């Protein structure tokens, strides 16, 4: 099911283009309201999800780079093992892979990930995220939904 790698590539391209646009047109921490409860806010995240380990002193960059490389290799091997009937799972893993590689590119180039999508209510803000994070979240949600799908019974049961 490596045929779905085009979806990973598409996620990477959209993610990198949007990050470059934000980086070249906005000042760090600048916000632009798009609609109520949602704005663009230029942030730099040295940690992982929800800024986990963002203040760890620099070693986390290499940790997250290594983790992303290992996860990406694993996902590619998994995709190769899937059969044609597992299209939903292949799409989900391809989204996760594209997101992981999109954020990996930022970590390698800058030492941080560019985040800019900012949902909020009043003074409460969901942690800023990006297209790569969105693809990872969607892919994981698809995998979770797939895990609840009834499995066909084998003839030996």
C-alpha positions in Angstrom: 0.0 0.0 0.0 3.0 2.3 -0.6 0.8 3.8 -3.3 -0.6 6.1 -0.5 2.8 7.8 0.0 1.5 10.5 -2.4 -0.8 11.5 0.5 2.1 11.8 2.8 3.9 14.0 0.3 0.9 16.2 -0.1 0.7 16.7 3.6 4.4 17.6 3.7 4.1 20.1 0.8 1.0 21.9 2.3 2.5 21.9 5.7 5.8 23.4 4.6 4.2 26.0 2.3 1.9 27.2 5.1 4.7 27.4 7.6 6.9 29.3 5.1 4.1 31.8 4.5 3.6 32.3 8.2 7.3 32.7 8.8 7.8 35.2 6.0 4.7 37.3 6.6 4.2 37.4 10.4 6.2 38.4 13.4 6.8 35.9 16.1 3.7 35.9 18.5 1.7 38.0 16.1 -2.0 37.1 15.8 -4.4 37.6 13.0 -8.1 36.8 13.8 -9.8 34.9 11.0 -13.1 34.1 12.6 -14.4 34.3 16.2 -12.6 31.6 18.3 -9.9 31.0 15.7 -6.8 32.9 14.6 -3.4 32.6 13.2 -0.7 33.1 15.9 3.0 32.5 14.9 4.6 30.3 17.5 7.8 28.3 17.7 7.6 25.0 19.6 10.8 23.3 20.7 8.9 20.5 22.4 6.3 18.0 21.1 2.5 18.0 21.5 1.2 20.6 23.9 4.8 22.0 24.1 5.9 18.8 26.0 9.6 19.2 26.9 9.8 22.6 25.2 12.0 24.0 28.0 14.3 20.9 28.3 17.5 22.7 27.3 18.0 21.6 23.7 18.5 17.8 23.9 14.8 17.3 23.1 15.5 18.4 19.5 17.6 15.4 18.9 15.3 13.1 20.8 12.3 14.1 18.7 14.3 13.9 15.5 15.3 10.4 16.3 11.8 9.4 17.4 10.3 10.8 14.1 12.9 9.0 12.0 12.2 5.7 13.8 8.4 6.2 13.6 8.6 7.0 9.9 10.7 3.9 9.1 8.2 1.8 11.1 5.2 3.4 9.3 6.8 2.7 5.9 7.4 -0.9 6.7 3.8 -1.2 8.0 2.4 0.4 4.9 4.3 -2.1 2.8 2.7 -5.0 4.7 -0.9 -3.8 4.3 -3.0 -5.4 1.6 -5.4 -3.6 -0.8 -8.4 -4.2 1.5 -6.8 -2.1 4.2 -7.2 1.2 2.3 -8.6 3.1 5.3 -5.6 2.1 7.5 -3.1 2.9 4.7 -4.7 6.4 4.4 -4.5 6.9 8.1 -0.9 5.8 8.4 0.0 8.0 5.4 -1.5 11.0 7.1 0.5 10.3 10.3 3.7 9.8 8.2 3.2 13.0 6.3 2.7 14.9 9.6 5.6 13.4 11.3 7.9 14.2 8.4 6.5 17.7 8.1 7.5 18.5 11.7 10.7 16.6 11.3 11.8 19.0 8.6 11.3 21.9 10.9 13.2 20.3 13.7 16.2 19.6 11.4 16.2 23.0 9.8 15.4 25.2 12.8 15.4 23.3 16.0 11.8 24.0 16.6 8.4 23.4 14.9 6.4 26.4 13.5 2.9 26.4 14.8 0.2 28.9 13.8 -3.3 27.6 14.1 -4.8 28.9 17.3 -8.3 28.0 18.6 -9.5 29.8 21.7 -12.4 30.7 23.9 -12.0 33.9 25.9 -8.5 33.8 27.4 -8.2 30.0 27.1 -6.2 28.8 24.1 -5.8 25.3 22.8 -2.1 24.8 22.1 -1.2 26.2 18.7 -0.8 23.6 16.0 -0.1 23.3 12.3 -1.1 21.3 9.2 1.3 18.4 10.1 -0.2 18.2 13.6 -3.7 18.2 12.0 -2.7 15.3 9.7 -1.3 13.3 12.6 -4.5 13.9 14.6 -6.8 12.9 11.7 -4.7 9.8 11.0 -4.7 8.6 14.6 -8.5 9.3 14.9 -9.0 7.2 11.7 -6.9 4.4 13.3 -8.9 4.5 16.5 -12.2 4.3 14.5 -10.8 1.4 12.5 -9.9 -0.4 15.7 -13.6 -0.5 16.7 -14.6 -2.1 13.3 -15.8 -5.7 13.7 -13.2 -8.1 12.5 -14.2 -10.9 10.2 -14.3 -14.3 12.0 -11.8 -16.9 10.8 -12.9 -20.3 9.6 -11.1 -22.0 12.5 -13.2 -20.3 15.2 
